[in-house]
Amino acid sequence: MLMKLIVPVILLLCLYMPPARAEDQASALFVSSLPSVFQIAVVDKRSQEKEAIGTGFRFESGKDLPLLGTNYHVISDYTRDPDNYDIQYRTEDGRSGLLELVAIDVAHDLAVLTSRDDVFVSQEGLHLSRDPLSKGQNIFAIGNPHDKGMMVIEGAYGGTISNNFYTHIIFSGASLNPGMSGGPAVNEAGHVVGVNVSIEANDINYLVPVSALWGLLERVRKEGFVPKRSSNEWRKMVAGQVLDRQRVGIEGLLKVAPEMADLKGLTFPKNLDPSFKCWGGGNKRGKEYNIEDAWIVCHQESDIFLKSGLNTGRIQYGLVYSDGSFVPRLGFDYEYSDGYGSSWLADEKEEWDMSEFQCESGFTRHANDDWKTALCTRRNRGYPGLYDVYFSSAILGHAKQGYYYKASLEGVDRQLAMTFLGHLTEKIRWKK
């Protein structure tokens, strides 16, 4: 009789046992993943000190050389000057050695490395997932924040941002920290679902989807491994990948029918795709301003890391309405001309990175009005074929009222930029 009572009680206890605590799960995943996760450092050969640090991880690669994944921005200094930099790994127990750069994917901020050291020979590495994620699913990001040692951060899958230019996983939870870049983000099975890449704000972070790493791995297997490339070879590769990314993205924009905004009777394309966000504002006439302005400005929320202090790839454009009804005509003309001539969408860059803008001006006609235009280009000094293009156009012949619009494109082919600007311009029309 006693046994008959004990068995149901045991069954009930099993049914109502509390699930494993989240911290226990995170701890178990951290312990099982840690042997495959490393600090990655770019070391200046001249000083023998670290210039950049991040995180990398060994992943499955079949019978090939052992492969490690990280972010391109972690090892970018090496691609600029491979003769004066080394890439090193360091294990949690203090072992270290050299890594060789195998391949890069600048558009997705990824790099693949390898090593012939014995520390990697016996390791299988982390499994790269091919399974889709469900919103709210737990994700665990591993990395070496601020060079303080490896740690794990628990968060949740918040969906995917996908458009013509990039795809990112939203990782919500505790913030990633500098030094965790390039580390693996794993699911509850310990399989890699993404690569730590950037921090937004307020505990919103971004991961590169593991599908991009699968794509880079396939390219490595197809093209093979070139042991040593020169700085020129790496820079040409970077520039080519930026141009390819911009071409695919801009060609996609040329095919969409954009949402149109109405600014004081003139329609204007906005939110060309989800990578753009538009904002509005204005100035009211008063002590600070002689004329009243209203504007819409659209920014692409993504750029491409080239090197420390230099990003590229952004597209921005905006339309401004100016009303000078309350000021003398000469005063309005001065203010209007100043607004047209200002370069508030052209980001400042160092002269050793970019050449000076070379500009051409002229007149054109669209929307049944005459417009004055200026087109300016500057060349990227370090990455051949990359140009920044800046465009400004102002309507003429409207007494004390006017419109001007501006656009800037970074890291593009000049002819493709011209095609995009023509497409943007022809969308600007008077409201019927």
N, C-alpha and C positions, 0 to 999 in steps of 0.2 A: 504493500500500500504506500509505504514511504517513497519507493522508487517511482511509483506512478505519479506522485505529486512533484517530485524533483524534476522529472523530465520536462513537463510543461513550463515550470519556472525557468529552467535553463533556456528553453526555446524563446520564452518571452524576453529574457534578458538579452538574448542575441538579437531579437527583433528591434529592441529599443536601445541598443548600444549607440552612443553618440558617434557621429562620423569623426574621422581623424581631423585634428585641428589644422587650420590652414598653415600655421607656422611649422607644424610637423611635416606637412607635405612639401613646403618650400625648402625646409632643411634637408629632407631626403633627396630632393631633386638637385639641390646645390652640391651635396656630397657626391652623388653619382656623376654629375656633369663636370665637377672641378678638374679631374685629371685631363680633360680635353680643352680646358680654357687657360689662356696665357695672357700675360701682359705683352703688348707689342710696343716697341720703342724705336724711333728713328734717332740714331746717334751720330753726332758730328765727329768725323774722324780726327779733326784738328784738335778739338778740346776733349774728346772722349766722353762727352756729356750728352744726356738726352736733350733733344730739341722738341720732340713731340712724343706723346704716349697715347695709347688706347688699349683696346682689348682685341684678342683674336681667338679663334677656336678651331680645333681639328675636326674635320667632318669626314664621313665615309667617302672613299674615292676608289673603291675596288682594288685592282692590282697595280694602279698607278703609283707614282710618288705620293707620299703623304701630303695632303693639302690642308691649308688653313684659310679661313675667311676672316675678313675685317672690312673696315670702311676705307675707301680711297683717300678720304681727307686725313686719315691717320698717317698714311705713308706717302703723302703727296710730295713732301720735301725731297724724298729720294728720287722721284721721277724727274725733278728739276735738275738734280745734280748728283747722279749716282756715283761719281768718282769721289765725292767728299762726304757721303753718308753711308751708313750701314743700317739695315733693319735687323733688329734683335728681338728674340723672345726671352721671356723669363717665366719660370714656373713658380707656383706658390711656395715650393720648398727651396727656392733660391737658385736652381740650375738655369743656365742661360746659354745662348748660342746665336748663330747667324741664320737669317732667313733669306730666301731668294724670291724676288717678285716674279710671279708667273703671268698674271693677267690683271687688267683693270676694266671696270665698267663705270666711267665717270658719271653717266646719266643717272645711274642708280646708287652712286657713291659706294661701290664695292671694289674689293681687291682680293685676289687669291695669291697665296704664298706657299712656299714649300721649304723643306729642310731635309738634309740627309743625315741628321743627327740621330743617334740611337734612341733618344727619348721619345721619338715618334714611331719607331718601327713596330713596337708591340701594341700600339694603340689602334683601335678600330675607329675611334672618333664618334662624334654625335651623329645621330640619324637625321637626315633632312626630310621633313614631313612633306607629303603630297596631299594630305587631308585638308578639306575646307574647315574654316573656323566658324564657330557660332557666336553671335553677339553676346557679350557678357562672359564668355569662356575665360577661365583663368589662364594667365600667361605669366611666366617668371623670367625676368631679365637678369642676366649675370654679367658682371663687369668689375673693373678695378677703378672706382671713383677716386679722383684726386690722388692717385698713386698711394692709396691707403690700404690696399689689399682687396682681394676678391670679396664680393658680396652679392646677394640675390635680392631683387625687388619684386614683390608680387603686384600684379595689376590685372586688368581685364581687357579683352578685345573689344574695342569700341567701334568697329567697322573699318571700311577701307575707303580711302580717297583715291579715286581713279579718274584720269582724264587723258588728254592727248599727250601730256608732257611727263607725267610721273604717276606712280602708284605708291601709296604709303598706307601702312597699317596704323590706326590710332590705338595707342596703348595708354589707358587711363589708370592712374594709381599714383604711388609715390614717384617723384621726379627722377629721371635718369640724371646722372651727373657727369661732368667732364672726366674723361678717362674710361667711361663705360662704352664709348663709341666703338663699334665693331664687335661687341660681345654678342653672344647668342641669346635669343628669347625663345624659351621652350614651352611646350604645352605640358599638360599633366602627365603625359607619357614620357617626358624627357626628350621629345623630338623637336628639332629646331623649326620654328614657324616664321621667324623673322630675325633681322639683325638690327641691333640698337643703332640709331643714326642721329636723332636730334631731339631737342626739347622745345616745346612751344611755350607754355606758361601754365601756371595753376594746375600742375600735375597732369598736363596733357603732353604726351611724347609720341614720337613717330618711330616706326620700324620699317626697314626695307623688307618687303615680302620675300619669303624663302624662294618663291618662284623665280625671282631675279637671279638668285645665286645658282639655282638649277640651270638657268640659261647661260650664265657665265661658265659654269662647269662644262656644259656641252660644248661651248666654244673652245675651251682649253683642250678637251679631248679631240676635237676636230682639227685644230690648228697646231697642236703640239706645244712644247715648252722651249722657248728661246732663252738660254741661260743668262745672257748679258746683253742688255740693250743700252744704247747711248742716250744721253739727255735729249738729243734731237729726235731720236726715234720715239721716245716716250711722249715728248711734247706734240709731235705730229699725230700720234695715236689719240692723245687727249683732245686735240683740236678736231680731229675727224669725228670722234664720238660726240662732241658737243654739236657739231654741224649736223650730224645725223639726227640727233635728238630734236634739234630745232626744226629741221626740215619736216620730220614726221609730225611734230606738234603743229607747226604753222600750216602745213598742207591740210591737216585735220580742221583747223579753224576756217580755212577757205571754203569748206564744204558745209558749214553749219549756217542756219538761219538764226542770227543772234536776237536776243531780246532787245527791244528798242526803248530808249528813254526819251522823254520830251523835255527839253530845256528851253523854255520861253518861245515855243513854236518851232524849234529846230530839233528834229529827231536824230538820235545818236545811238550807235550800237553799244551795248554793255553786256557784261557777263558772257563773253564769247564761249567759254566753257567753264567747268567747275574749278579750274585753276585760277580764275579771276574773281576778284571781289571789287565792287564799286562803292564809292562813298561820295557824299554830296556835302556842300557847304556854301558859304557866301560871306560877303562883307556888306554891312549896311552903312550908307553915307552918314558921316558924323565928324567928330573931331579928328579921327585917325584917317579917314578915307574920304576922298573927294567924289568918288564914283561908287556905284553899287555893283557888286559882282555876284554871280551865282555860278557854281561849277559842279561838274561830275568828273571824278577821277577814278580810273580802273587800274588796279595793280594785279599782276600775276603773283601768286603766293608761293612761288618756287623759284629757286635759282640753283646754279651749278657751282660747286666749289672747285676752283682751280688751284689756288694756293693760299696760304695764310694772308689775309688782307685783301684778297681778290676773288670775288665771285662774278659769275656771268649768267646769261641765259634769261634774264627777266624781260618781260614785255609790259609796258605801261602806256596809257593814253588817257587823255582828258579833254573836255570841252568847257570853255569859259564864256559866259555872257556878261557883257559890260554895259551899264546904263549910265550915261553922263548927262542926263537931261537937265541937271541942276547946276552945271558948271559951264564956263565959256567953251566954245568949240576948240580953241587952241589948247586949253587945259585938258579936255577929253582926249584930243589927238595925242598929246604927250603921254598921258597915262596908258592909253590903249597901245601905243607903239611900244612902250616899256614892257607891258605884259606880253605882247607878241614876241619881243626879243629876249625875254628871260628864259633861262634853260632849267626850269624847276623840275623837269622830269629826267634830266640827264645827270645821273649820279656822278659825284666827284670821284676821280681815281688818280692814283699817283702817276707822275709823268714817266717814271721808269717802267710802268706797266702798260700805259697806253700812249699813243701819239696824240698830238693836238688835233682837235676837230678841223676838218677841211670842209668848207661850206659853199653851197651854190644857192642862189636865190633867183626868183622869177615870179611870173604871174600865171594863173590858171583860172579856168571857169568851171564851176559845177554848182548844182542846186540853183541854177539861173542867176548866179552872182559871180562877181570877180573877186578873186582871192590872191593875196600875196603869200608866197611860200618860200621856205628855206629848208634845204636838205643838207645835213652835216654827217660826216662819217669820221671815225677814228679807228686806227689799227691797233690790235693787241700786239705788243712787241714780243711777247714770249711764246705765243701760240699761233702759228701761221694760219692765215685764212679766216681768223675770227675778227669780226668788226662790230663796233657799236654804231647804230644809225639813229639819228635824231631828226625829227621832222616837226615843223611849225607852220601853221597856215592861218591867216586872218582875213576875214571878210572885209571888203572895201565898199565905200559909197553909201553907208548908212549913217546919217548925221547923228552924232552923239550916242549912237548905239552900235554894238558890234559883237562879233563872236570870233574866238580863235580856238583852234584845237592843236594839240601836240601829241606826239607819240615817240617812244624810244624803244629800241630793240637792242639787246645785248647778245654778243656771241653768235652772230648770224652771218650768212652769206649775203652780200650786198644786193644781189639781184632778187633773192628771195624776199628780202626786206622790202624792196620796191614793190614787189607783187602784193605783199601784205598791206602796205600803206595805200596802194591803189584800191584794194578791196575795202579797206576801212573807210576811205574817203568817199567812195561811191555810195556808201550806206547813209551818209549824212544828207538829209533832205528836209525841206520845209514840211511841216505837218499839213496834211490835206484837210 
